[in-house]
Amino acid sequence: MNEKSRFQSFSEFYPYYLEEHRNPTCRRLHYLGSLLVIAVVLYAVLTGKLAFLFLVPVIGYGFAWLGHFLFEKNRPATFKYPLYSLLGDWVMLKDMLTGRIRF
């Protein structure tokens, strides 16, 4: 089943995404990974050391996947819904920073 056949929009996908992130440690690892991604991108751009951008997927996916495999005990949504999942990471970060979701 592809993204479009199960979810017609991101707003339909996001509740599913949150269900896949019930474990607080998993959410915290996503939070940490996302903030580190932002820090690395800023560092790379501000210093001109663009080679550091190669770390972005390693950091972003590394922290998230550790959370899923070790704490959530499920398969990351990235494998089935890569675009919606990437967007979900950033929306969940915003929701955590604004207090909508506990972390």
Secondary structure, 3 states (H helix, E strand, C coil): CCHHHHCCCHHHHHHHHHHCCCCHHHHHHHHHHHHHHHHHHHHHHHHCCHHHHHHHHHHHHHHHHHHHHHHHCCCCHHHCCHHHHHHHHHHHHHHHHCCCCCC
